[in-house]
Amino acid sequence: MSDEIPTNLMYTEDHEWLLVADGVATIGITHHAQDQLGDLVYFGDFPEVGDAVEEGEVVGVVESVKATSDIYTPLSGNVVEVNGDLLDTPELANTEPYDGAWILKVSVGEPDQLEELLDAEAYAKFLLG
């Protein structure tokens, strides 16, 4: 399982991943999340570029053939980009959860919120229960 968890990312207990660079966090759902959901058929209800988001806020929805789940932002900031490719091709999250299937890019408004996130090792332990 650990080979499915990139070590350069941070994680949440809601199964989102983050890559922070130059004050911007790229956010997506983890391999585990897409695996549990099954074949993904829809992503949407994302905020607009420029919108402010707050830590823990629902920033979208993902639907699969099995279930619908909310997507939460793990930090506060402003939306700087939305992945339009994912809106058109939701199955990218099944094949490229850590590459082409990022969801949002959010400016890091409160850097101390990053300290609450899990590293790859802690996320792997969390998955094991």
N, C-alpha and C positions, 0 to 999 in steps of 0.2 A: 504493500500500500504506500509506503513512504516514497517510492519512486514516482508516484502520481502527484506528489506534493512538492512543487518547486520550492527550493530553499531561499530564493531571492524575494519571495513575497511575504506579506503579512495576511493574517486570516481572522475571521470572526466566528463566533459560535453559531451564527446564522448562515454559515457556509458561503460567505463572500470572501474574495481575495482582493488585496490592494497592492499596487506597485507605486511607490512614491518617488518622484523625481522632480527636482526644481520647483518644489512647493505645490505640485499637482499630484493627486492620487487617481490612478486608473483603477476602476472597480469592476469586478466581474463575479460570476458564480463559480464555485469550485467544481472540480471533477466529481467529487462526492455528490454535490447537489444535483448536477445534471444526470448522474448515474441513478440517483434515487427517483428523480422525476421521470426518467424515461425519455422517449422521443419528444423533443421540444417543438412546438408548433406556433408559438406566439410570444413575442416580447412587446411590451408597450406601456402606456400611461407614464412615460418618463417626463421629468420636468424639462422646461425649455432652457436653452443656453442663456446664462445670466441669472437664472433663478437661484435664490438662496435656499439651501437645504440645511436641516438640523440633524445632528447625530440621532440615530434611531428612527428617523422619519422614513415612511414608505416612499420610495422613489421610482417604483415601477412594479410590473407584474410579469411573471413568466407562466406560461401555460404549456402543459404537456398532454399527451394522450391519457395520462393517469390523474393529473392534479393541476391546480392553480396555486401559485405561491407568490407572496409579496416579496419584493426586494427592498432591503433596508440600507440606508447609507450609514456607514460606520463612523462618519465624522461630519462636522459642520463645515460649510464653505459655500462657494458659488459654482454652479455647473459651468464648465468651460467647453465641454464637447459631449455629444451623444453619438453613439455608434449606429449610424443609419444602416450600415450593412447588416447588423443584427436584426433590425426591424424588418428588413426585406428577406433575410435568410436566417431564421431563428435556429435552425439545425446546426449552425456554426458552433453553438455552445455544446453540442454533443461531440463534435469532432475536434474543436480547438478551444476548450474552455479557458486556457491560459494565454491564447494568442489572439486570433481574430475576433474572439467573442467577448471582448471587454464591453461593458455596458455604458458607463459614464466616466467622464473625467471631471474631478471636483477639486477646486483650489483648497488647500489645507488652511482652514480658517483658525483652527485651534490645535497647534502641533502637539499639545499635551494629550490629546485624545488618541494619538498614535500609540502611546504607552499602554493603552488598554487592549491592544490587539495581540494576537498569538503569533509566534514564529512557527515555522514548519514543524518543528519537533513537538511543540505544545499542541498544535492542531492535530497532528497524528495521534497523540495521546488522547485528545478530546474525542476523536472518532472511535477510539477503542473503548471509550466509556470508562 
